Amino acid sequence: MSKKLKMGMVGGGIGAFIGAVHRHAAALDGNIELVCGAFSSTAEKAQASGRALGIDEQRNYTSYQEMFDREAELPAGERMDFVAIVTPNHMHFPVACAALKAGFHVISDKPATLDLNEAKELEALVAHTGLLFGLTHTYTGYPMVKEARQWIADGKLGKIRKVIVEYTQGWLSEKEDDDNKQATWRTDPTKSGASGCMGDIGSHAGNLAEYICGTSIEQVCAELSIFVPGRMLDDDGIALIQMGGGIKGILHASQVAAGEENNLTIRVYGEKGGLEWHQQEPNSLEIKWLDSSKQILRTGGNHSAIAAANTRTPMGHPEGYLEAFANIYKNFCQAVLAFQQGEPSDSQSLDYPGIAEGVRGMALIEALVESSRSSDKWYSIKP
C-alpha cells in the first residue's frame, strides 16, 4: 500500500470489547492510522476514551455528527479517509448514513442495521453516493475459509448437496448481570433488533455458509427459543435451510450451550467428498473423500492464490481471529486506495463483505424470526 490511510471511529470507548478488536486489526499491517473518533455517546466518556488512545485533542469529538462536520472541513490530505462503526446495533444505520452523506467510506461491525428496511435504505444510499461500505463478518477473513470457498468454486467436491453450520457459545447460560454491558445490549430488542442469538452469532453462521458455498440461503424453517427466564430475545435457535443450487442444510446457533467457548464449525458435502472447518482450530481444513483417505490442509501450505494472499506467516505459525479480522480491513483499505486513485479494484481487494451481505444478513434474521413465529413449514427470504 503506497500510503497510510486515516481512520475515524464511532463507538468503542472505555469498557467496550469490539472497538479494541477493530483497532488492533486495523493496525496489524501498519497501513491504517486512527486519527479521530467519537468514542461514546456520553461526551465525558468520549473524550476520556480519546485521550486514553492518544488522539489529538482537536480531533477527539463528542459526537459523530460533530466529527463528520469538522473532518469534512479539513483538507483532503488531512481528513479521515473512512470511518469504523463499532457501536451497538441500533446505531449502525444512523451513523453509516451520516458518514456516507458527509462523503466518507464506511466499515461497520455487523449486522449492517437494526432491521431489513434500514438495510435496504442503506443499500440505496451506498449506491447513490458511490462510496464503499464494508461489513466485518470476520470469519470470512480466515485463509482456510477462503481455501474452502475456492475448492467449492473449482468443483473439486462435485455438486454440493449438504451444508451443516453451527455456532455455539455458553456465556449467556445464566441471566445477565446488569453491569455486563456486552450482555445487556445484546438481549435488549431496542438495541439488538428482532433477534438475540440468531442476530448476534447465527448471522455469522449464515454468512459463512453463503461465502463458502458461493450461493445464498433462500428458505428457512426455524425454531428460536428462550431458555433463560425473563429474557426478551432468543438465546438459542435451529433452522433447516435451503440454498441456491439445491443445497440443503442445517443452521444451529446457541448462546446457552454451557461450556462452549466460540465454537463455529461448518461441514459441506458434495458428490465426491466433503470439507470441515473449525474456528477454534482455524489453521486446518479437513478434506474428506468418498473413495480415499482424508486430507488436512494447513494455513501457509501454498494452496490457492486467495488463501495465500490472506496469509501473513510461514506454515506452522498460527494465525487467528485478529489476523482474520485484519484481512477484512486490509482488503477494504486496498479498495479505498484504488477508489481514491480512480482505479478499479481487483478481485482480491473486493474480497470483503459489503452492503449486499448486510442486506442478506438482515433478510435472513427476519426470516428466521418470522419462520419461528409461523405455523408454515417453510418461510421464504425476501431481500
N, C-alpha and C positions, 0 to 999 in steps of 0.2 A: 504494500500500500504506500503510495507516494507521499501522503500527508496524514497527519493525525487528525481525526475527526473530533469535534467538540460535542459533548453530550450534556443535555439538561435532564433533570429527574423530577418527577412529581410523585410524592409519597416516599416511603422507605426511610423514614426518620428513626429517631431513637426508639428502640423496642420493637421495631419491625424486623421480620425474618427475610422476606423475599427481596427487599431493597438491597441488602448486603450481598445477596447472591447475584443479583443483576450487576452490581458494581464490580464484584470480583470477576465475573465472566467477561464484562466489557473490557476490563483492564488486562486480561490474561495475555493477549497478543501484543500489547503495547501500542495499539493503533487508535485508541479512544481515550479522550481526556474528559473527565467530569468537570465542567466549568461553572455550572449554576444549578440551582434547584429551588423547589418549593416543597420541602420535605415533610410537611404536616399541614393539616387543615387548621391547626392551632398556631397562631403567629409566633408565640413564645417558643413552642417546641420546634417549629420550623427553623427558626434562627439558631436555636441551640444545636440542632442537628447539623446545620450547615457549618457552624463553627467547629464542631467536632470532626467534620470531614475536611476541614481546611479550605472551605470555599471562600473566595473573595467576598468581603462584606457587602460590596456594591452589587453582587450577583447572588446574594443569599436572600431569596424573596420570601414573602409571607403568604403569597397566594399564586396559583398557577396563572390566573388572569394577569396579574402584575408581571410575572415572568415573561409571558408571551409578548405583552405590550412592549416591555423595555428591551427584551432581546431583539425584537424586530427593528428597533430603532438603531441598533448597533451596526457598524459597517459589516459587509458580508464576510470579511475575513476574521471578524472577532466574535460574531454572534454564534450561538449554538447551531450545530448542523441538524440535530434531531433530538427528540425528547423520549425518554423512557418513562412509561406509566406503570407504577408499582403500588397502586392504591388498592383497597378492597373493590370488589367487582362493580358496585353501583356507581363508582366514579370513573370507570374506564371510558364510557361513552362521552360524557360532557367534556372531559379533559382532551380526549382524542379529537373531538370536533373543534374545540377551541384551538388546538395546536395546528390542525390542518388549515383552518381558516386564517391563521396567522402566518401560514407559509412554511411550516416545519414538518419534516418527516416524523413518523411515529413508530416506535416499537413498544408494544404493550404486553403486560402479563396477561395470561388467559383467565377467563374467557374474554372475548373481544368486548362484550357488552353485557347488560343485565338481562336482555331478552332478545327475541328474534327480530322484532320490529326495529329496535335500535340498531341491530347488526345490519339490517338491510339499508337503513338510513345512512349508516356509516359507510357501507359499501358504495353507495351512490356518491357520497362526499369525496371519498378517495378517488373515484373515477372522475369526478368533476374537477378536483384540484390537480390531478395527475401526479400527486405526491406518493411516496412509498409508505406502506404500512406493514409492519412485521408483528408477529404474534409468537410469544415464547412457549410453544409446545415443545418443551425441552428435549423430550426423549427421541424425537426425530433427528437430533444432532449427534447421536452416538454413531461411530464408524460402522459398527456391526449391524446397526439398524439400516444404515444406508447400503451395506453389503447385502442384507436380506432383500431389500427392495430391488436391488439390481438383479439378483438371482431370479426373482419372480418376473421382472420385466424382460429378462433374457429367455424366459420359458424353460429354465433348466429343470424345474419340478413338474413340468407339464401343466395341463389345465388345472387351475386352483379350484378345489372343491370346498374346503372347510377352513375356518379360522376360529380359534379359541383364544380370547384375550381376557386377562383378569388383572385387577389392580386391588390388592388388599392391604389394609393398614389396621392397626388396633388402637390408635391413640385416642379415639373418641368412644371407647368401650364403656366409659363411665360419664356421668353428667358433667358437662364442662364447668370449670370454675369461672366465676365472673371476672377474675383477674387474668384469665388466659385469653389474651387479645386474639390470638390466631384461631382459637376455637369459637369465641363468641360471635365474631362477624360471619364466620362460615356457617353457623347454624341460625343466622338471622335472615329471614327471607327478604327484608328490606335492603340488605347489603349484599347477600349472596345470590339472590334470584329465586327461581321456582324450584330449584333442586339443591340439595346439600351435597351428599356423597357423589351422586352421578354428575352434578355440575362441577364439582371440585376435581375428582380423580377419574370418574367414569368417562368424562370428556377426553382426558388424556388417552385412555384405553381405546376409545373410538377413533381418535385421531391417529394413533399408532397403527391400528388395523387398516385404516384407509391409506395411510402413507406407504406401508409395506406392500399391501396388495395392489396399490395403484388404481383403486376404484372406490366408489362411495357406498356408505350404508344407505339403503333405500327404504327398508321397512324394519319395524321392531315390534316385538311382543314382549312387554316388560312388566315386571313386578317390583315396585320400590317399597321399602319397608322402613319403619321407625321402630327400633328396638329399645332405645333408651327413653324411659317415661319422661314426658314433658317437653321433648324435643319437637320443634316445629317443621323440620325438614328431614328428608330421608337420610339415614346413615348406612344404608345397605341397598343393593339392587342387583337384579339379574335380568337379562334380556336375551331372547332369541333374536338373531339379526339375519337379514337377507341383504346381500351386497350385489353390485353390478357384476355381470358375467356369470350369474348363477351361483355365486359363493354363498354358503350358509354358515352360520356360526353362533357363538355364544359370547356375550359380553357380561362380565361379572365385576362388580366393584363393591368394596365394603370398607368402612372405617371403624367397624366394631368387631373385626376379626382379631380377637385378643391374642397378643403375642407376635403378630405380624408387624414388620417394620415398614418397608416400602416395596412391597412385592409385586412389581409389574412384570407380567410374563405373557408372551404371545407364542402360539403354535399355529403354523399354517401348513396345510396338507394339500398336495396336488396328486395328479395321476401317477407320477413316478417316485415321489418321495415327499418329505416334509422338512420343515425347519423349526427351530425353537430358540428363543432368546429370553434371557432373564436380566432385568435392570439391576438386580443386586449382584450379578456376575456379568457385567456388560461387555467384557472383552472377548467373550466366547460366543460363537454362533454354531449351533449344532445343525448338521445336515444329515437327515435320515433317509436311507434309500430302501426301496421296495425289495431290491434283489442284491444288495451288497452292504458292506459294513458302514457304520455311522462315521461321519467326518466331524471334526471340530476345527473350525476356522478361528484364528486369533487376530485381534487388532494388531496392525503393523505387519501383517504377513503378505504384503504385496498382492492384494486381491484387486477389486475393481478400482477404477480411477477415482470414483466418487468417494469411496471409503478411504483411499489413500490421501485425498485432498483434505479430509477432515480428521487426519491422524497427526499428532504432534511428536510423539516419542517412538523410539525403536521398539520392536517386538519384545514383550516381557516387562515393559514399564507401564503399569496400569494407568489408564485414563478413565475418568469417571464423570460424575454429574456436572462439575464445574466446567470441564472441558467440552462436554456436550452442549451445555448452555452457551459457552463461548463460541461454539461453532455457529449457533444461530446468529449471534452478534457479528461474528466475522463475515458471514455471507451477506447479512443485511447491510453491513457497512461497505462492503465491496459494491453492492448495488447502489448505495447512496453516492459513493465516489464516482461511479460510472454515470449516474444521473447528473451530477454536478459538472462533469466534463462533457456532457452531451453525447455520451457513447451508449450503445446498447449493452445491457447486462448479459453476461454469458450464463449458461445453464447452471454452472456451479454457484455463481453469485445469487441466482434466483432460487437456490435450494434452501428456502426458509419458509415457514408457514406465514401466510398473509391473510388478507381480508376474506378471501374465498373460504379458507379453512375456518375463519372466525364465524362466517355465516353458517357453514355446515355444522360447526360445533353447537351453535345455539339452536339450530333446527333439530339436531339430534337430542339435545337436552329436553326441549319442549315436547318432542315426540315421545321420549321415554316417560315423561311425566303424564302426558295425555293418555298414552297406552296403559299405564298403570291404573289410571282412573277409569278406563273404558271397559265395557264388557265385551268389546270386539276383540278377536284374537290378534289381528294384525292392524297396525296403525301406520299409515303412510307418512313419511317425512316430506314436508312441503317447504323447501328452502326458498 
